[in-house]
Amino acid sequence: MFSSSEPTSLYFFDLASPTAARAREKDWSKDGLGPPEQWPTCLKHSLSLLYRQPVPAALFWGPENQCFYNDAFSDLLEPACRSAQPGAPASTVCGALWTELAPKIRAAMTKGAAEKQRLQAGSSNPVSTYESIHLPVYDEHGFAVGVYSTWIEITQQLQSEDQYRAITELSPQFVWKADLHGKITYSNQSNLDFLGRTSEHVSGDAWLDLVHPDDRARTARIWQEAAEKQTRYSAEFRVRRADGEFR
């Protein structure tokens, strides 16, 4: 690893990283990027971050999506693709994974905005699930010239969510879940059966339509205050059940 006491024009190649070492040792004279010393500053800075990133990350550079990746990302690749040279086309590096990745990478580049994606990758059985975010990289003129992709594994989180849902679906109690903005994202079957509705009819703010008109404004206000302040919610109100009566 380069230290501050050893300045180098190739600071973006961290030698503690095997993938960075491969990039440093590559003969770039035959590559369209040319000598690394002459690479754009935004590319150097992106690579410096990439090779020091502890989670899987990749950089897709230029219109041909030349792909650089860190050590953690190499574990997500097919064994046959791990020998691909740094800066090779993304289709070569990522293999079958590129079929799913390509539309999001192109969208981040052309729109100049972040793109999120959930993918399964890796050589384990079963494969792991990742949440990825693709961020455009801009040059000094403000043009998007690449996409920086970071991956976070969420396999255990999804398993926990599946277990939680299995338990709540068996519960005779009414259970629902909301996001940080107070929008309903889940209602268990007992709740839906009582209301005589599908999950679409109670998601978001739609559940308020089922609250008695005389209780609706007060209920909405208390609910919104609890969501904004992240405090306990407690209120009594009547809702229209499956037979049309309010209870």
C-alpha positions, 0 to 999 in steps of 0.5 A, a space after each residue: 500500500 502506498 503511504 503519504 510518505 511515498 508519493 506516486 502518480 499511481 496512488 489509485 492502485 492500492 498494492 494491498 489489493 490483488 485486483 489493483 495489483 493486476 491493474 498496475 501490472 497490466 500493459 495499458 499501451 495497447 488499451 484505449 485508456 493509454 498510460 495510467 499516469 495520463 488517465 482523467 483525474 475522476 477515473 483515478 479518484 474513482 479507482 482509489 476509492 474502489 480498491 479501498 472499498 470493503 464491500 463489493 464494488 465495480 466501476 464501469 467506464 466510458 461508452 464501452 463499459 470497461 470494467 474495474 472491480 475490487 477484491 470483494 466483487 471478484 467473489 460475485 463473478 463466475 469462476 470463468 470470468 475471474 481471469 478477465 483483465 482489468 478494464 475489459 468489457 463489462 460483458 467479459 468481466 461480469 458474464 451472465 450477470 451483465 444481462 441484468 446489470 446492463 440496463 441499469 448501468 446504461 440508465 445511470 449513465 444516460 440519466 445522470 442519476 442513481 439507479 438501484 437494483 436487487 440481484 442474486 450473485 456469487 458462487 455459493 449455493 444458494 446464491 446470495 442476494 445483493 442490493 446495489 446502487 449505481 452512481 454516475 461519475 462526472 468529469 470536470 465538465 459535468 458530463 457522466 463518463 462512468 458508473 460506480 456500483 456498490 453492492 450490499 448483501 441482504 440475504 439474511 435481512 430477507 430471510 428475517 423478513 420472510 420469517 417475520 411474515 410467516 409468523 404474522 400471517 398465522 396470527 389472529 391479531 391485526 398486524 400491519 407495517 409502515 415505512 418511515 413516512 407512515 405509508 403502509 407497506 404490509 398488512 397480514 391476512 387477518 386484517 385484510 379478511 376483516 376489512 374485506 380488502 386486498 393489500 393494494 386497497 390498504 397500502 400507502 395512505 389508502 387505508 384512511 379511506 376505510 376509516 369512519 368519516 368522523 374519525 378520519 382527520 383526527 386519525 390521520 393527524 395522530 398517525 402522521 405526527 407519530 411517523 414524523 416524530 418516530 413515537 408510539 402510535 395510539 388511537 381509537 377509530 372506526 373502520 369499515 369492515 367486510 360487510 360494510 358496517 363500521 366498527 
